[in-house]
Amino acid sequence: MCELPFSIVDHSAFRIMIQNLQPEFNLNHKTAKTKDILQLYRKEKKILQDLILKSKGRISLTTDTWTSIQTMCYMSITAHYIDENWKLQKKIINFLHLDERHTGIILSLTIEKCLAEWRIEDKLCALVLDNVSANNIVASTLKGRYRLSLPLAGKYFHIRCSAHILNLIVKEGLKELDDNIVRIRDAVKFVLSSPQRLKVFDCVTRWNSTYHMLKRALEHKDVFYRFNLIESFKHPPTENDWSIAQELCNFLKVFDDSTNIFSVIKTPTANLYFFQVCMIQLHLKKNWNSILISKMQVAMLEKFTQYWENYSMMLAIAVVLDPRRKLDFVAFCYTKVYNDSSQMYVKAVFDELSKLFDWYEEKVNSSRHHSVASDFRDESSSLVSSNEDLSMNDFLKFKAETRKEEESKTELEIYLQEPFSPDDAIFDILKWWEVNESKFQILAAMARDILSIPVSTVASESAFSTGSRVIQKKRTCLKPYTIQALICLQDWLREKFSNPSMSNGKLHNVI
């Protein structure tokens, strides 16, 4: 959990500390620790595998690749699902060393092997990937492989990483302004290139993107001016540069806000993203009193249409499954975005929602209908045999017609016509579906799968923040399987360590 090297157990200070804490504890040497960890990995893997297989819902995957400082390529695969208790789960199920060049075919075969190992081939729902050409091959290959078991034959199987798409959209727009912000960027680089200059500048900040770089630079505009008097910049920013930077920050703020929402690793469910996409679309259509911003808009809107128009349907369906929003919210947003054409888009969402509902009804509802029919036959025979003189057959016929009339409405129609749930800060959408699962069995099955779909690969990328610390130069002796055990175990045990009650009083068994 602390990412310490195995050799820590052989350090004299560490052994003295353990001896003082518990003299009778036999602390193994580092060579035994690998065996202990692999044993624990296999034990915890079996526990997690049973939980995933027991879960009613489907699983969405995120994946990413990374090259270590030893130029070894690794692939992280993360499973996202809603468990039996309607809790959103994110678990790293594989952290694999790729022996070969990671082409789309190699990556898809690696994922197939992982799915077979975990026995979850028939539980797939969606695959979230960033936008590189190899991943298109991965998605199409896996879609063809598992097409028969995927909802709507995999129509919405491939989800593109929203955070990555946002990055591409903003980069496309910034091409129009490169000349105008280059002097500010160079000034920042000049300051950061020397510890002495940074000390004089007295500005300890993270310059992790163009937006944040400009935002921080604007906050210290006067300091930049004074610093230039001490150590002259080669090309100092002009007043016009600062003015353009301010316009740009105002324009890019909505993208930064959306990126923060898209990039949260665990807590958000898929119903939260539709609103952000519509906000971005409206933002790109807004009239800005700036020729430069207008030029950016054209390029960014084209890129936006290229990507988001293709998969925003799943985000719209997800927001319909939010009892505070439903189809009315989609209609409201589309009225703002598409004006007179909004009804056409709303109808398209309803049609796709109905198709998905029909697919789930066929999969999960046949047994319920069989059970109801059987109960009704038993009830009918009992009543008829008890007293035929009271014309019970006529009553049963009347009862059947009444029931048929009541059941003519689908769950989807009933759900959409019911009043909205209160929109308050404590609303828990997963708790709502847990409470209403018996009432809306088909829709609950849909909600369990769709709401667990992430829209970003950040969850998989986060594995590499650990990986980069585990796989350091002085730890190259670790075998790939041991690295996988370390990274997966840290992910699986984190929740147990942060919430001991989840271990049912057996946390000491983990240690």
N, C-alpha and C positions, 0 to 999 in steps of 0.2 A: 504493500500500500504506500510506503514511503519512497519506493524506487531506489532503495539502497543496494549496493553491490553485495553479492553473496559473501564476499570476504569480510563483511562487517562482523560476522559471527566468530571470526578468528581473531578479531582485534582484542587486545588485552583489556582495554577499558570497557568494552562491551561485555566481555565475559565476567569481569569483576562486578559490573552493574547487575547482571543476571544472578550471579552468585549471592550478592547481597539481598536481592529481592526474594530469591527462593534457593537456598543452598542445595536442596535435594533435586532440583531440576537438572536433567542431563541435556546439555546443549550440544547438539551435533556440530561437526565441522562443516565447512562450506561444501565439501564434496557430497555430503548427505542431503544438503538443502535442495539440490536439484531434484533428487529422487522424491523428497517430501512434497515439493511444489507440483511435480508432474502427477503424483498420486492425488493430491488435492484437486488439481485441474480436472482429472478424469471423474472424480467424485462430483464436483460441482457441475461439470458438463452434463452428466447423467440427470442430475436434479433439474437443471434448466431445460434439457431436452424433454423431459416428462411434462414439465409445466407448459411448454410451447405446444406439444402434441395434445395436451388436455384442453388447451384453449379452444373455444368455439370459433373464434375469428380467424381471419386470414392474416398473412404476414406481408409487409412491405419491406423491401430491402434498399439500403443505400450502400454504395461502395465507392472506394477511392483508391488510387495507387500512389506510392511514394518511394523515392529513392533515398537510401540512407547515406551517411557520410562515407560508408564503405562501398558506395555505388551498387548496393544490393537493392533490388526492387521488392517492395512488399505491397500486399493488397489487403485492405480492411473491408470486411463485410459486416454490416450491422442490420439486425432484425428489429422491426418496429411492429408492435401489435398491442391490442387491448386485451388484458387478461380476464380470467373468470370473474374477478371482482371489479371489472370496469375501470381498471387502472392502466394508463398508458405506459407501456414498457419499451425501453430501448436497450438492446443487448448486443455487444460485439460477439459474433459467433465464430468468426475466423480472422486471423491476422497471418496471412500466408506469404511465404517467400516464393517469388516467381523465378524459376530457374531460366526460363526462356524470355525472349523479347515479347513484351506484353502487347500483342496485337489483339484486335477485337475477338478473334476466334479463340485465342489462348485465354483471354479473360472470361469469355462465356463458358468455356469448358471448366475453368476453375470454379465458377459459380455453380455450375451443374453438379460438380463433385461435392461442393459444400452442401447443396440442397439434399443430395442423396445421403450424405453422411449424417445430416440432422433429420432425415426422413420427413422433409416438409415440402416435397415437390408439388403435392396437391393442395397446399395451403397458400400458394402465392397470390398476391393481390396486385402489387405494383412494384416497379423498379425505378428508383430515383437516381439519375446520373447527371454529371455535369456535361457541358456541351462540347465534347471533342468527338472527332469523326469515328474513332475506335468504339466509342460507347454506342453509336448508332447501330453498329454491327452486333454488339453485345445484346442490345435490346431486341433487335429483330430476330436474332438467333434464338434467344430464350423464349420470345413470344411464340415462335414457330414450334419450339420444343414442347411447351406447356399449354398450347392454345386451347385444347379441349377442356382443361380444368380452370381456365381463367374466366372471370366475369366478362360477358359479351365477347368471348373469344379473344380477349386481350386488347380490346379497342382503346382502353385507357391504361394499358399496362406500363408504357414508357412515360415517365414524368421527368421533365427537365428541371434541373436545379434552379430554383427561382433566384437565389443569391447570385449564382453565376450568370444568369440571363441579365439581371440588373446591372451587373458589372460590365457585361458586353454592351448594353444599351448606353450606359453612361460614357464608356470609352468611345463609342461611336460619336457621341455628341461632342466630347472633348477634343476630338480631332479638329473641329472647327475653331477651337480657341487655343491651341497649343502655343501659338506665337505670342498670345496675350498674357499667358500665365508663366511663361518660361523664365522671365526675370525674377518673379517671386520664388519660383522653385529653386532657381540657381542661388538666390540669396539664402534660402533655408539650407541648402546643401553646403554653402560656404560656411555658415555658422556651425553646422553639425560636423563638419569635417575635422574640427580641432577641439580637443577638450578645453584648451585655453580660451578659444573664441566662445565656446558654449558657456563657460564660466562668466565671461564678460557679459554675454547676452542675457544670462540668468533666466533661461526659459527651458525648463525640463518638461517636455511634452512628447507625445507619440505622433510622428508624422507618417501615419500608416495608409493614407490614401490622398488623392488630390483634394477631395472635399475637406478632410480633416486638416490637411496641410494648409489650405487656404484659410480655413476657419481660425486656426490657431495663429496663423500669420497676421490676419486682420486684427485679432485681439491684441497683438503686439506691434501693430503698425508703427506707433511712435518710437518703440524701442529699436525697430529696424532702422528708422530714420537716424536716431542718435548713434547707433552702432556704425552706420555708414560714415559718420563724421570721424570715428576712431580708426576703423579699418575699412577703407573704401571698397565697395563692391565693384566688380568689373563692369557689370551692367545693372546699376541700381534700379529697382522698380519705380515706375513713374506714377503720378497721381491717376492717370488713366488706367494703369495696370491695377491699382488698388480699387478703383471704381468698378472695373470689370469683375474683379475677384469678389466684390460684395454682391453684385448681380448674380454671379455664378453660384455663390453659396446659398442665396435665397432660392434659386431655382433647384439646386440639388438636394435641399433639405428633405424633401419628401422621399427621395430615393434612399437617403441615409436612414430615415425612420423605417422604411419598409425593409431594408436590409437587416436592421436590428431585429425586426419581428421574424423575418424569414430564417434568421440564423440562430434563434434560440433553440437549444439542442433538444430539450425533453418536454417541456410543459405544454406548448401550444398544440391544439388539434386543428385539423384541416379546415374547419369552418371559419377560421380567423383570417384567411388569406384573400378571399374574394374581394373584400372591401379594399384591401391595399392595392390590388391589381386595378380596380376601377378608379381609385384615387390617382394612380400613376397615369392611367389612360386620359383622365380628365385634365391632369396637369400638363400632359403633352399636347393637348388640344387648346389649352388656354392661350389667349392673346397676350403676349408680353411686349412691353414697350422697349424692345431692344432688338436691333437687327442681328446682333451676334447670337442672342438666345434663340431668336426665331430660326436662324440657320441650324442651330443645334437641334431644335424641335423636329425639324423635317427629317434629319438623319436618325434621330432616336425613335420617332414614331414608326418609321419604316422598319427598324430593327425590332421594335415592340410587336408590331403586327406579324412579323416573320415568326416569332416564337410563341407569344402568349395566346394569340388567337387560336392556335392549334390545341391547346390543352386547358384553357380557362374553363372549359365545360365541366371538368371534374371539380374545380374550385367552386363553381356555381352550384353543383349538386351537393357539395359538402355544406354550403351555407343554407341550403334548403332543409337540411337535416338538423339545423339549429332551430329549436322550437320558439326562439325569440325572433327569428327572421323569416324563415320559410320562403315560399316563392314570391311573396309580396316584396321582400327586400331585393330580390333579383330584379323584379320589375321596376322598383324604384331606382336602382343603380343604372339599369339599362336605359331608363327614360332620360337620365342625366347624360349618359354617354352617347347613346344612339338617336336620341330625339324621336322623330316620327317612325323610325325603323325598329323601335324598341320591342314592339309586340312580336315581331318576327323572331327576335333573339330569345325572348321569354318562351315562346312556343317551342323553340328548338331545345331549350333546357328541359321543359316539361316532357317533351317527347323522349329525350334521352333518359330522363329520370324514370319514366314509365317503362322503358325497355329494360333498364337495370332492375327495377322493381319486379317485373315479370320473370327475369332470370333468377332472382333470389326466391321468388315465390315457388318456382318450379323445384328449386334445390332444397328449400327448408320447410315448405308448407304442406307437401303431399301427405306426410305422416299425420299431421294435425287433422286434415280433412278426413283421412281414413279413420282416425280415432273418433271424430265427431259422428261420422256416418254409422260406425259400429255401435256407439252409445245410443243413437237414435233408434236403430233397429231393435236393440234390446228393450228399450223403453216402450216401443210400439207393440211388440209381441206381448209384453207383460200386461199392458193396459187392455189390449183386445181380449186376451184370455180371461181377464178378471171379470169383465162384465160387458158382453157384446150387445145386450139389450139397450144400453144407453147411447148407442150410435157413436161409439168412440172412434170408429174409422173416420167419420165425418169431422170429428174434432181434430184428429191427427192430421187430416188433410188440410184443415184450416190452419193448424199450427205450422205445418210445413211451408205453406204459402206465405205466412207471416214472417217466418224465419228467412225464407228465400228473399223476401223483399228487404228485410233488414240487412242481409248479408250481400246485397247487390252492390253496396258501396265497398270499395277496396280500402285496405288500411291506409293507403296513400291518400285517397280522397278524404277519409275521416280525419287524418292527421292535418292535412292542409286546411280543412274547414274549421278545425278547433281553434279556440282563442289562443293568442300568443302567450308564451310564458313571460313572467315579469323580467324585465331587463335591469338587473341590479348587479352590483359589484361582486356579490358572493355566489352568483349563479355558476353551477358546475354542470356543464353539458353532459359529461359522462355519468354523473350521478342521476341526472334526469332520465337518461336512457336506461339506466339500471332499474330505476323505479317503474318505468313504463314498458319494460321489456315484455311482460306478459300481455300487455294490451296491444302492442305493435311488434309482434314477433318477427315479421318479415323486415320491417323498417329498422328494427333494432339490429338485426343481422347485417343490414347494409351499413348502418351507422358504425357498428363495431369495426368494420373493415375500412370504410372510407375515411372516418375521422382519424384513423391511425396513420394515414399516408402522410409522410413528411414531404415538404416541398423544397427541402435543401439537403445537400450531402454533408452539411457541417458535422452531423453526428459521426459520420465515418472519418471525416478529416480530423476530428478531435482525437481519434485514436493515435494519430501520428504526433500529437503534442507530447503524448506519453512515449511513443516509440522513439522519438528523437532523444529522449533522456535515457531510455533503457539501452538503446543501441549506440553507445558511445565508442570511441576508438579503443579505450582500455577494456572494453567489454566485448570485443569481437569474438571471443572464444565461445560465447553463448550460441547454441545451436538454434536454428529457426523454430523448431518445435518448442524449445524452452522459451523463446521470445514470445511465441503465440500464447503459451500457458501463462506467462507473466502478465501480458497485456489484457487477455481475456479475464483472468482471475481478478485483476484489479477492478475491471469494469463490473464483474458479477458481484464481488464482495463489497463494493463501495456502499451499496444500499444497506447491506447488513450492518456494516460498521457505523453508518450514519444514523441508522434506525434499529437499535438492538432488539426492539420488540418483534421485528420481522423474523428474527431467528428462533422465536419460540423458546427463548431461554437457553439456546444451545450455541450461543456465539463462541463459547470456549472451544467447541469442537472444530471450528474454523481455524482458530489459533493453534 
